[in-house]
C-alpha cells in the first residue's frame, strides 16, 4: 500500500511582487506565485495549488540565493503558518517598497493609468508612508478564530486551522489574558481598543457548516463569504457592544463586530487624503458630495469639517444598517446636511438626484462594479 504522494517542488527565480506576500516567477512554462519569496531570490518552491492551467501557487521550501532584504520572521504567528503579517520576513523599508510597487502595478495594469500620470504623485514619490513608520503594534481591531478546544488565535493561511502563536500586529496589551480563557469552540472573537484605550471583546457564534457537495474553488469561496456574512448570535465578553472611535473632532460609536479601519492611524490618514484631493482638484467647497460605500461616514465628516469649506449636502450610501445607524448618531447635530441611504449602492444610486461635485468611492475588495461606475 503506497503512502501519500511527495509534494512537487520546482526551482523558481522570482522577479516581481504580488499582493498578499507572494512574488511572481516562472517554472515549467507557468507563472508561479510563491508565498514567502522576495523578488530577486532563487528558491525551491513547494506547489500548493496546481489546479489552474496558466499558473500555480507555491510556498518557499528552501532559499537558494537570498535577498539582502530577508530577515528572520518578526511575527511568530506568521512563521507558524497564520494568514497574517505577509511580509514579516522582509526588512520594513523594503516591505514598504514592495507594497508601493504592487499598488503602482495595479494602477497601470488594472486602472490603465500609465506611469507618467502617477509619476509625480505622493504614492510614486514617497510610497506608502502616510500611516507612519510603526512596524508592529498598530492594529486596534482584530478577529480571532477559536479552535475546537476553545483557544483563540489567528486563522491559518488558506486553511481551516487556528494558529495560537502570538501575532505582532495588535497593539500592546490588546490580547492580554485571552489565551487563558475558554471560548465557544469554532466561534470568532472581535477584539477592539477604543479611542480611550479600553478593550472590548465580543464572541460571534460559530458559522454554520456548508452543505456537502461538489463545487469549484470560486464557488466554494463565494459560499464561504456568504456564510460569514449572515447574521450570527453575539455575546459581549468584555467592555461594551460598541466602541467609541474619533477622527478629528468627531466621534462614532461603532459595533465591536462592525467595520472600522484596523490601523490606528488609517481613518485619519485616509480622511486627510480625501480632503487633500478635494482641495487640489475642485478649487472650492463642493455643493453636493456622495460618500458611496460610506459606512459610518468618516469621509463625510472629513468633508464637512475640511479647510476648503463644507458641502451643503453629503449623501452616505451603504448596505450595512449598523454602520448607517452609527452615522446617523454621529451626524445628529448636523441638521439636513447629511442624508443616509440604506441598500446596495448599485440600486440606491438612482435615488441621488442632485448632481455631485465630489464622489468618494471606497468599495469592498470585490470592487464597485460596472453599474456603479456607469451611474457615476
N, C-alpha and C positions, 0 to 999 in steps of 0.2 A: 504494500500500500504506500503510494508516494506521498510525500509531505507537501506543504504549500509551496507554490512557485516562488523562486527567488525574485525579488523586485528588480526590475530592469534599471540599469544605470547607464548614463551617457556622459561623455565629456563635452562641456559647453564653455565657450568664451562669451560672456555676456557683455553687451556694448551700450545698452541704454536702460534707463529706469522705467518702470511701470508703476501703476498705482498699487497700494497695499503691501509695500515692502518687497515686491518682486522686481527682477531685472530680466531683460529680454536677450535671448541669443538664438542660435540655430543649431540643430543636430539632426542628422539623417533627413535633411530636406524639409524639416518642420521648424516652425517657430516654437521656442520653449520659454515659458515664463517660470523663472527659477526664484522661489522664495528663499531669502537668506543670502543671496548673492549681491555683490556690489559691482556696478559697471566697471569694466576693465579687468575683472578677475577671470581666471580659468578654473573651473570647478568640475567635480564629478557630481552629477545631479541624479537623484532618485526619482523616477517618474511616479507621480501620484495620481495622474488623471490622463489617460490616453484615449478617451472616448471620441475625441474630435479629429477629423481628418487633417485639419490645417494647423493645429497647434497642440502642444502638450503642456501640462503643468507639472512642476517638479519642486523638490526641496534639495538644498545643498547637503550632500553626504560627505564631501571632502573638498577642501580648498587646496588647489594645486599651486596657483600663483595668487597670493593675497594682495588686496588693495592696501595702500598705505593708510587708508581711512578706516580699516577694520579694527574694532576693539572687542574686548570681551563683553558679551551682552550685559547691559546695565540693569535689565529687568529680569528677575528670577522667574516670573510667570511666563514671559515670552520665551525664555530659554527652555522652559519645561513644556512648551507646545501650545500656550494660550494664544488667542487671536488678538492680543494687544501689542502695543509698542513695536510696530512693524520694523522700525529702523533702530532697534536697541543695539545692534551690532555695528553701527556706523557712528563716527565722531559727530557730535551735534552740528558743527558748522557745515560739514559735508551733507548731513541729512537734510538741512535746510536747502542746500544747493540742489539736491535730488528732488525735493518737493517742488521747488521752483521750476525745474526742468519739466516735470510732469505737467504742471499747470500750463506752461508755455506750449507744450506739445498738444494739449487738449484744445487750447485756443486756436492753434494753427490747423490741426488735423480735423477736429470736430467743428469748431466755431468758424473755420475758414477765415481767420484773421492772420494775415501774413506777418512775419516777424518785424517788418519795418513799421507796422502800425503800432505794435506794443513796445517797440524798442525804447521809447522814452518814458514809459510809464513806471510807476513805483515798483510794480511787480518785476519788471525786467531789470531795473537798476539796483533795487535794494532787496529783492527776493521776499520771502515770507517772514518778515521780521516785525510786523505790527503787533504781534502778540507777545513781544518781549523775548528775552533770552533764557527763560526758565527751561531747563532740560527735563526736570521731573517735578512732581508735586503741584501741578497746575490744574488738575481735574477736580471740580467741585460737585459733579453729578456722575453717578455710575450705576450700571445694572450688574448685579452679581447673579450667577446661576447657583443653584443649590443642588448638590448631588443626592444620591439615593440614601445617604446616611445623614442628611440634614446639614452638611457642611457647605458654606458659601465659598465661591471662588470665581475665577474667570472662565468663560466658555473656551473650550479647546478650539483651535483654528480648524475650520471646516469639519468639525466633528461634534459629537453629542456628549463628549466627556466634560468634566469640570476639573480645572487645574487649581489647586489650593495654594500654590506658592504665591507670594505677595507680588502685586504689580506696583511699579514705582510712580504711576501717573496720579493716583488720588492724593489730595492734599494731606499734609501731615496730620495724623490723628483721626482721619476720616473713617477708617475702617477698624480702629482700635476696639478689641474685645468681641467683634462679631464672629470671629472664628471659634470662640469658645461657647457660643450659644447654639442651641438646636433649633432648626427651622423646618418647615414642612418640606419633606423630600420632593425634589423636582420643581419646587417653586422658584420664584425670582425675587430678588431684593432690589428695590430702588433706594439708593442712598444719596442724600443731598446735604451739602453745607449751605446754609442760607447766608444772606449778606452780613449777618452779625456773627457768623462762625458757629451757629448752633446746628447740631446734626439732626436729621430727620430720616427715619427708616420705615419704609412700607413694604410689606410682603405681598406679592401677587400670586394668586393661586396657580397651580400647575396648568400648563397648556394641554388641552385635550389631545390625546394621541390621534394621529391621522388614520384614516381607513386604510386597510391593507389593499394593495393592488399595484399594478404596474403603471409607471409614469416616467416620462423622460425627466432629465435633470432640471430643465427650465420649469416644467410643470410642477415638480416637487418643490422647487424654490418658491414659486407663486403660492402653492398651497401652504407652505410653512409660514410665509409672510402673512397670509390671510388668517391663519390660526393665531398668530401672535397679536394680530390687530384686533381680534374680538375682545369685547369687554370681559374682564375677569374679576372675581371677588378679590377685595383688597383688605388687608389688616394693618393698621398702624402699630408698629412695633416700638417706635421711639419718636419723640417730638410730636409734630402735628401732621395733618393730611396735606397741608400746603406749606410752602416755604417762601419767605419774602426775599425778593431779589431787586436790586436797584441799578439803574443806569441813569447817569446824570442826576437830576433832581427828582426823578420819578421812581415809584415803587410798584412792584407787581407781586401778587400772591399767586404762586404757581403750584399746581398739584405736584406732590412729590413724584408721582409716577408719570407726570406730563413732560412736555419738552421745554428745555432751556439749554442754552449752549453749555457744553461740558467744561470748556476752558474758562477760567475765572475772568479773563480779560476779553474774551471774544465778543460779548454783547456790546461793550463799549467800543471796541476797535471796529466792528462791523458797522455800528451806527455812525461812527465818525466818518467811515469811508463813504456811506451813502450821502451824508451831508456834504462832504467834500466834493463828490460828483455833482450834486445839485448846484453848489456854489460855482463850480468851474464851468459848467456847461449851460446852465439856464440863464444866468445873468440877473437873477432876481427871485423873489419868493414865488413858488408855484401857487396857482389859484386852486387847482384840484390835484390831489395825489391819490394814486392807487397803491395800496400795500397788499400785493397778492401773495397767497400762502403766508399771510402776515402773522399768524399765531396770536400771541398776546399783545402784539403791536409795538415792539421795541423800535422798529424803524419808523413807525408812525409817530411815536413820541419824539424821536430824534428830529424828524421833520418839523414838528410843531414847535420844538424848542431851539431849532438851529439858528445860527447867527445871521443867515440870509433873510430871515423873516418867515413867519408861519403861513402855511397854506390856509385858505378859507375852509377847505373840507378835505378830510382824509378818509378814504374808504378801505377798510380792512376786510379781506375775504379769506376764509379758511374753513376747512371741514371739521376741525376739532372743536366741539362745543365747549370743552373745559378751557381751552386756550382763549376762546372768544369771551367766555364768562370772565376770565381774568382781565381781558382787555376792557370790557365794559366797566368793571370795578375801577381799573386804573384811570380811565378817562371820564369818570363820572362827573368830574368838575370842569370838563371842557365844553359843556353845552352841546350844541349841534355841530361842532367841528369834526367829530369822529363818528362814523357810521360803520357798524359791523354787519357782515353778510355771511350767513352760515350755509355751507354746502360746498360741493366741488367747484373749484374755480372755473373750469370749463363751462359749467352750467350756469353759474351765478354772474359771470362777467357781463352777460347781456343786460343785467339789471343796472349796471353802472352807466347811466345815460349821459352824465356830464363828462365832456371830453377832458382827459387828464393832461396836465403839463408834465407830470412825472409819474412813471410806473416803476415801482420797486418790485422785482420779481425774484423770489427766493424759494424755488420749488424743491421738493424732495429729490432724492438721488435718481429717481426714475425720470425726472425732467418734467417740464411744463407740458409738452405735447403740442402737436400741430394746431389743435383747436384754439388753445390759449394764445399761441403766438399769432395766428391769423387774426383773432379778435383784437389783440393789441394793435 
